[in-house]
Amino acid sequence: MSLMINEECIACDACREECPNEAIDEGDPYYIIDPELCTECYGFYDEPACLSVCPVDAIVSDPDNIESLEELKFKYSQIHKEN
């Protein structure tokens, strides 16, 4: 499942720098995660990097984008396929 950023976000930019898929962008009033790009860091880290750097715990599971590990693997392969 992809992640989402809730209203607790303080727009500190810490999560955006950590995202290997560049799925996090500035929003108004808080940052947003593109569910089409979020793989929960599958293929990069054992757990989502954004979760570990968020100082206010504003990043949570997105109930509207529930994905299995197989779906995350497929999404990763599509985002990072070699040309």
N, CA, C and O atoms as a GROMACS GRO file, in nm:
protein
  332
    1MET      N    1   0.085  -0.118   0.000
    1MET     CA    2   0.000   0.000   0.000
    1MET      C    3   0.089   0.122   0.000
    1MET      O    4   0.193   0.124   0.065
    2SER      N    5   0.048   0.221  -0.071
    2SER     CA    6   0.128   0.343  -0.068
    2SER      C    7   0.098   0.419   0.061
    2SER      O    8   0.004   0.387   0.134
    3LEU      N    9   0.178   0.516   0.085
    3LEU     CA   10   0.164   0.597   0.206
    3LEU      C   11   0.102   0.731   0.172
    3LEU      O   12   0.093   0.768   0.055
    4MET      N   13   0.060   0.801   0.274
    4MET     CA   14   0.007   0.936   0.254
    4MET      C   15   0.052   1.024   0.370
    4MET      O   16   0.091   0.974   0.476
    5ILE      N   17   0.048   1.152   0.349
    5ILE     CA   18   0.087   1.249   0.451
    5ILE      C   19  -0.039   1.319   0.500
    5ILE      O   20  -0.119   1.369   0.421
    6ASN      N   21  -0.056   1.320   0.631
    6ASN     CA   22  -0.178   1.381   0.687
    6ASN      C   23  -0.155   1.525   0.732
    6ASN      O   24  -0.047   1.581   0.712
    7GLU      N   25  -0.256   1.582   0.791
    7GLU     CA   26  -0.254   1.724   0.830
    7GLU      C   27  -0.156   1.758   0.941
    7GLU      O   28  -0.139   1.875   0.973
    8GLU      N   29  -0.091   1.657   0.999
    8GLU     CA   30   0.011   1.682   1.100
    8GLU      C   31   0.141   1.734   1.038
    8GLU      O   32   0.230   1.781   1.110
    9CYS      N   33   0.154   1.726   0.907
    9CYS     CA   34   0.275   1.766   0.834
    9CYS      C   35   0.312   1.911   0.864
    9CYS      O   36   0.227   2.000   0.863
   10ILE      N   37   0.441   1.932   0.890
   10ILE     CA   38   0.490   2.069   0.915
   10ILE      C   39   0.573   2.120   0.796
   10ILE      O   40   0.639   2.224   0.806
   11ALA      N   41   0.569   2.049   0.684
   11ALA     CA   42   0.638   2.088   0.560
   11ALA      C   43   0.787   2.115   0.584
   11ALA      O   44   0.841   2.216   0.538
   12CYS      N   45   0.852   2.024   0.655
   12CYS     CA   46   0.993   2.043   0.688
   12CYS      C   47   1.087   1.997   0.577
   12CYS      O   48   1.206   2.028   0.581
   13ASP      N   49   1.035   1.924   0.479
   13ASP     CA   50   1.110   1.877   0.362
   13ASP      C   51   1.198   1.755   0.389
   13ASP      O   52   1.265   1.708   0.298
   14ALA      N   53   1.199   1.702   0.509
   14ALA     CA   54   1.284   1.587   0.542
   14ALA      C   55   1.245   1.464   0.461
   14ALA      O   56   1.332   1.393   0.412
   15CYS      N   57   1.119   1.437   0.447
   15CYS     CA   58   1.073   1.317   0.377
   15CYS      C   59   1.102   1.323   0.228
   15CYS      O   60   1.139   1.223   0.167
   16ARG      N   61   1.087   1.438   0.170
   16ARG     CA   62   1.104   1.453   0.026
   16ARG      C   63   1.246   1.417  -0.017
   16ARG      O   64   1.267   1.354  -0.121
   17GLU      N   65   1.343   1.456   0.063
   17GLU     CA   66   1.482   1.427   0.032
   17GLU      C   67   1.514   1.278   0.043
   17GLU      O   68   1.606   1.230  -0.024
   18GLU      N   69   1.440   1.205   0.124
   18GLU     CA   70   1.467   1.063   0.147
   18GLU      C   71   1.400   0.970   0.046
   18GLU      O   72   1.440   0.854   0.035
   19CYS      N   73   1.302   1.017  -0.026
   19CYS     CA   74   1.224   0.931  -0.114
   19CYS      C   75   1.302   0.892  -0.240
   19CYS      O   76   1.332   0.978  -0.322
   20PRO      N   77   1.334   0.762  -0.257
   20PRO     CA   78   1.410   0.720  -0.374
   20PRO      C   79   1.330   0.721  -0.503
   20PRO      O   80   1.388   0.716  -0.612
   21ASN      N   81   1.199   0.728  -0.493
   21ASN     CA   82   1.113   0.731  -0.612
   21ASN      C   83   1.067   0.871  -0.650
   21ASN      O   84   0.994   0.888  -0.747
   22GLU      N   85   1.109   0.970  -0.573
   22GLU     CA   86   1.065   1.109  -0.593
   22GLU      C   87   0.913   1.118  -0.595
   22GLU      O   88   0.855   1.190  -0.676
   23ALA      N   89   0.851   1.045  -0.503
   23ALA     CA   90   0.705   1.040  -0.496
   23ALA      C   91   0.646   1.150  -0.407
   23ALA      O   92   0.525   1.170  -0.406
   24ILE      N   93   0.730   1.220  -0.334
   24ILE     CA   94   0.682   1.322  -0.240
   24ILE      C   95   0.706   1.461  -0.297
   24ILE      O   96   0.815   1.491  -0.346
   25ASP      N   97   0.603   1.543  -0.290
   25ASP     CA   98   0.613   1.678  -0.344
   25ASP      C   99   0.542   1.775  -0.252
   25ASP      O  100   0.460   1.736  -0.168
   26GLU      N  101   0.573   1.902  -0.269
   26GLU     CA  102   0.507   2.005  -0.190
   26GLU      C  103   0.361   2.014  -0.229
   26GLU      O  104   0.326   2.009  -0.347
   27GLY      N  105   0.278   2.027  -0.129
   27GLY     CA  106   0.137   2.050  -0.152
   27GLY      C  107   0.096   2.172  -0.072
   27GLY      O  108   0.180   2.238  -0.012
   28ASP      N  109  -0.031   2.200  -0.071
   28ASP     CA  110  -0.079   2.316   0.004
   28ASP      C  111  -0.197   2.272   0.089
   28ASP      O  112  -0.302   2.241   0.033
   29PRO      N  113  -0.187   2.266   0.216
   29PRO     CA  114  -0.084   2.325   0.302
   29PRO      C  115   0.027   2.227   0.342
   29PRO      O  116   0.125   2.270   0.403
   30TYR      N  117   0.016   2.099   0.311
   30TYR     CA  118   0.121   2.005   0.349
   30TYR      C  119   0.162   1.918   0.231
   30TYR      O  120   0.097   1.919   0.126
   31TYR      N  121   0.268   1.844   0.248
   31TYR     CA  122   0.324   1.763   0.140
   31TYR      C  123   0.229   1.650   0.102
   31TYR      O  124   0.141   1.611   0.178
   32ILE      N  125   0.250   1.598  -0.020
   32ILE     CA  126   0.168   1.488  -0.069
   32ILE      C  127   0.258   1.378  -0.125
   32ILE      O  128   0.370   1.403  -0.169
   33ILE      N  129   0.207   1.255  -0.123
   33ILE     CA  130   0.277   1.141  -0.180
   33ILE      C  131   0.196   1.092  -0.300
   33ILE      O  132   0.077   1.066  -0.288
   34ASP      N  133   0.261   1.080  -0.415
   34ASP     CA  134   0.197   1.030  -0.535
   34ASP      C  135   0.185   0.878  -0.522
   34ASP      O  136   0.286   0.809  -0.523
   35PRO      N  137   0.062   0.826  -0.511
   35PRO     CA  138   0.046   0.682  -0.493
   35PRO      C  139   0.094   0.600  -0.612
   35PRO      O  140   0.120   0.480  -0.598
   36GLU      N  141   0.105   0.662  -0.728
   36GLU     CA  142   0.155   0.591  -0.847
   36GLU      C  143   0.306   0.570  -0.840
   36GLU      O  144   0.359   0.483  -0.910
   37LEU      N  145   0.375   0.648  -0.758
   37LEU     CA  146   0.520   0.636  -0.746
   37LEU      C  147   0.567   0.575  -0.614
   37LEU      O  148   0.681   0.530  -0.604
   38CYS      N  149   0.481   0.571  -0.515
   38CYS     CA  150   0.520   0.519  -0.384
   38CYS      C  151   0.522   0.366  -0.385
   38CYS      O  152   0.421   0.302  -0.414
   39THR      N  153   0.638   0.310  -0.354
   39THR     CA  154   0.652   0.165  -0.342
   39THR      C  155   0.686   0.126  -0.199
   39THR      O  156   0.730   0.014  -0.173
   40GLU      N  157   0.667   0.218  -0.105
   40GLU     CA  158   0.705   0.199   0.034
   40GLU      C  159   0.853   0.163   0.044
   40GLU      O  160   0.894   0.089   0.133
   41CYS      N  161   0.931   0.216  -0.049
   41CYS     CA  162   1.076   0.196  -0.058
   41CYS      C  163   1.115   0.053  -0.091
   41CYS      O  164   1.231   0.015  -0.071
   42TYR      N  165   1.021  -0.028  -0.141
   42TYR     CA  166   1.056  -0.162  -0.184
   42TYR      C  167   1.167  -0.151  -0.289
   42TYR      O  168   1.161  -0.066  -0.378
   43GLY      N  169   1.269  -0.235  -0.277
   43GLY     CA  170   1.381  -0.233  -0.369
   43GLY      C  171   1.494  -0.142  -0.325
   43GLY      O  172   1.602  -0.144  -0.385
   44PHE      N  173   1.471  -0.062  -0.222
   44PHE     CA  174   1.573   0.030  -0.172
   44PHE      C  175   1.605   0.004  -0.025
   44PHE      O  176   1.722  -0.012   0.012
   45TYR      N  177   1.502   0.001   0.058
   45TYR     CA  178   1.520  -0.011   0.203
   45TYR      C  179   1.425  -0.117   0.259
   45TYR      O  180   1.330  -0.158   0.192
   46ASP      N  181   1.452  -0.160   0.381
   46ASP     CA  182   1.366  -0.259   0.446
   46ASP      C  183   1.234  -0.200   0.491
   46ASP      O  184   1.135  -0.271   0.505
   47GLU      N  185   1.233  -0.069   0.513
   47GLU     CA  186   1.110   0.000   0.552
   47GLU      C  187   1.109   0.138   0.487
   47GLU      O  188   1.214   0.187   0.446
   48PRO      N  189   0.993   0.200   0.478
   48PRO     CA  190   0.985   0.331   0.413
   48PRO      C  191   1.075   0.435   0.481
   48PRO      O  192   1.064   0.458   0.601
   49ALA      N  193   1.162   0.496   0.404
   49ALA     CA  194   1.257   0.594   0.456
   49ALA      C  195   1.188   0.718   0.512
   49ALA      O  196   1.233   0.775   0.611
   50CYS      N  197   1.079   0.758   0.450
   50CYS     CA  198   1.010   0.879   0.495
   50CYS      C  199   0.957   0.864   0.639
   50CYS      O  200   0.955   0.961   0.715
   51LEU      N  201   0.916   0.744   0.674
   51LEU     CA  202   0.865   0.722   0.810
   51LEU      C  203   0.970   0.748   0.916
   51LEU      O  204   0.941   0.804   1.022
   52SER      N  205   1.093   0.709   0.886
   52SER     CA  206   1.198   0.723   0.987
   52SER      C  207   1.247   0.867   1.004
   52SER      O  208   1.304   0.900   1.108
   53VAL      N  209   1.225   0.952   0.905
   53VAL     CA  210   1.274   1.090   0.916
   53VAL      C  211   1.166   1.191   0.952
   53VAL      O  212   1.198   1.306   0.984
   54CYS      N  213   1.041   1.152   0.947
   54CYS     CA  214   0.934   1.248   0.977
   54CYS      C  215   0.934   1.281   1.126
   54CYS      O  216   0.915   1.192   1.209
   55PRO      N  217   0.954   1.408   1.161
   55PRO     CA  218   0.962   1.445   1.303
   55PRO      C  219   0.827   1.450   1.375
   55PRO      O  220   0.823   1.458   1.498
   56VAL      N  221   0.717   1.445   1.301
   56VAL     CA  222   0.585   1.457   1.365
   56VAL      C  223   0.493   1.339   1.335
   56VAL      O  224   0.374   1.346   1.364
   57ASP      N  225   0.546   1.232   1.280
   57ASP     CA  226   0.467   1.112   1.247
   57ASP      C  227   0.345   1.144   1.161
   57ASP      O  228   0.234   1.098   1.189
   58ALA      N  229   0.367   1.222   1.057
   58ALA     CA  230   0.257   1.264   0.969
   58ALA      C  231   0.236   1.168   0.852
   58ALA      O  232   0.145   1.188   0.771
   59ILE      N  233   0.318   1.065   0.842
   59ILE     CA  234   0.308   0.972   0.729
   59ILE      C  235   0.243   0.843   0.776
   59ILE      O  236   0.288   0.778   0.870
   60VAL      N  237   0.135   0.807   0.707
   60VAL     CA  238   0.054   0.691   0.746
   60VAL      C  239   0.018   0.610   0.621
   60VAL      O  240   0.036   0.656   0.508
   61SER      N  241  -0.034   0.491   0.643
   61SER     CA  242  -0.081   0.409   0.531
   61SER      C  243  -0.202   0.476   0.465
   61SER      O  244  -0.286   0.534   0.533
   62ASP      N  245  -0.208   0.466   0.335
   62ASP     CA  246  -0.317   0.525   0.258
   62ASP      C  247  -0.425   0.418   0.238
   62ASP      O  248  -0.405   0.326   0.160
   63PRO      N  249  -0.538   0.430   0.307
   63PRO     CA  250  -0.641   0.327   0.297
   63PRO      C  251  -0.704   0.318   0.158
   63PRO      O  252  -0.769   0.217   0.126
   64ASP      N  253  -0.687   0.419   0.076
   64ASP     CA  254  -0.742   0.417  -0.060
   64ASP      C  255  -0.648   0.352  -0.161
   64ASP      O  256  -0.685   0.335  -0.277
   65ASN      N  257  -0.527   0.317  -0.118
   65ASN     CA  258  -0.428   0.258  -0.208
   65ASN      C  259  -0.360   0.138  -0.144
   65ASN      O  260  -0.239   0.139  -0.121
   66ILE      N  261  -0.437   0.038  -0.114
   66ILE     CA  262  -0.385  -0.083  -0.052
   66ILE      C  263  -0.326  -0.173  -0.160
   66ILE      O  264  -0.393  -0.207  -0.257
   67GLU      N  265  -0.198  -0.211  -0.141
   67GLU     CA  266  -0.129  -0.294  -0.239
   67GLU      C  267  -0.056  -0.408  -0.169
   67GLU      O  268  -0.007  -0.392  -0.057
   68SER      N  269  -0.051  -0.522  -0.234
   68SER     CA  270   0.023  -0.636  -0.181
   68SER      C  271   0.172  -0.618  -0.212
   68SER      O  272   0.210  -0.529  -0.288
   69LEU      N  273   0.254  -0.702  -0.152
   69LEU     CA  274   0.397  -0.698  -0.180
   69LEU      C  275   0.422  -0.723  -0.329
   69LEU      O  276   0.510  -0.660  -0.388
   70GLU      N  277   0.349  -0.813  -0.387
   70GLU     CA  278   0.365  -0.841  -0.531
   70GLU      C  279   0.332  -0.717  -0.615
   70GLU      O  280   0.400  -0.690  -0.714
   71GLU      N  281   0.230  -0.645  -0.577
   71GLU     CA  282   0.194  -0.523  -0.650
   71GLU      C  283   0.302  -0.416  -0.634
   71GLU      O  284   0.334  -0.345  -0.729
   72LEU      N  285   0.360  -0.405  -0.514
   72LEU     CA  286   0.469  -0.310  -0.492
   72LEU      C  287   0.591  -0.348  -0.575
   72LEU      O  288   0.657  -0.261  -0.632
   73LYS      N  289   0.621  -0.477  -0.582
   73LYS     CA  290   0.733  -0.525  -0.663
   73LYS      C  291   0.711  -0.489  -0.811
   73LYS      O  292   0.802  -0.442  -0.879
   74PHE      N  293   0.589  -0.513  -0.859
   74PHE     CA  294   0.558  -0.481  -0.998
   74PHE      C  295   0.571  -0.332  -1.024
   74PHE      O  296   0.629  -0.291  -1.125
   75LYS      N  297   0.518  -0.251  -0.935
   75LYS     CA  298   0.526  -0.105  -0.951
   75LYS      C  299   0.672  -0.061  -0.953
   75LYS      O  300   0.711   0.021  -1.036
   76TYR      N  301   0.754  -0.116  -0.862
   76TYR     CA  302   0.896  -0.084  -0.860
   76TYR      C  303   0.960  -0.120  -0.994
   76TYR      O  304   1.037  -0.040  -1.049
   77SER      N  305   0.930  -0.238  -1.047
   77SER     CA  306   0.990  -0.280  -1.173
   77SER      C  307   0.948  -0.190  -1.288
   77SER      O  308   1.027  -0.168  -1.381
   78GLN      N  309   0.828  -0.136  -1.284
   78GLN     CA  310   0.782  -0.046  -1.390
   78GLN      C  311   0.846   0.091  -1.378
   78GLN      O  312   0.880   0.153  -1.479
   79ILE      N  313   0.862   0.140  -1.257
   79ILE     CA  314   0.923   0.272  -1.236
   79ILE      C  315   1.072   0.270  -1.270
   79ILE      O  316   1.125   0.366  -1.326
   80HIS      N  317   1.137   0.160  -1.237
   80HIS     CA  318   1.283   0.154  -1.248
   80HIS      C  319   1.330   0.058  -1.357
   80HIS      O  320   1.442   0.006  -1.350
   81LYS      N  321   1.247   0.034  -1.457
   81LYS     CA  322   1.291  -0.055  -1.564
   81LYS      C  323   1.400   0.011  -1.647
   81LYS      O  324   1.398   0.132  -1.672
   82GLU      N  325   1.492  -0.072  -1.687
   82GLU     CA  326   1.605  -0.020  -1.765
   82GLU      C  327   1.561   0.001  -1.910
   82GLU      O  328   1.485  -0.078  -1.966
   83ASN      N  329   1.609   0.108  -1.967
   83ASN     CA  330   1.573   0.142  -2.106
   83ASN      C  331   1.660   0.066  -2.204
   83ASN      O  332   1.645   0.082  -2.325
   0.00000   0.00000   0.00000
